[in-house]
Amino acid sequence: MDGFTALSIDFKTEKGRAAAVTATARKLSVIFYHMMTKKEPYKPFDFENIPEAKTRLIKKLQHKLASLNLAEGELKNMFQALTVSVT
């Protein structure tokens, strides 16, 4: 599945066809704008590098958590409150 098909399927399932068309058009215009301003070729999303994207996201979240200056007990309480048990 190419990137545009995956993108349009994602938008369609969330908001409906009209919103999917608008969101896809906006996404294409942003891609085009960045290609023109940065003078770089289009780089489609690489689905094979998802683990690296996940690692970057985890590091970003760790940095945000560190900036909150929460105590270890506060973090544990927060995550225990958010944990969902599956039975």
Stockholm file with secondary structure:
# STOCKHOLM 1.0

chainA/1-87         MDGFTALSIDFKTEKGRAAAVTATARKLSVIFYHMMTKKEPYKPFDFENIPEAKTRLIKKLQHKLASLNLAEGELKNMFQALTVSVT
#=GR chainA/1-87 SS CCHHHHHHHHHHHHHCHHHHHHHHHHHHHHHHHHHHHHTCCCCCCCGGGHHHHHHHHHHHHHHHHHHTTCCHHHHHHHHHHHCCCCC
#=GC SS_cons        CCHHHHHHHHHHHHHCHHHHHHHHHHHHHHHHHHHHHHTCCCCCCCGGGHHHHHHHHHHHHHHHHHHTTCCHHHHHHHHHHHCCCCC
//
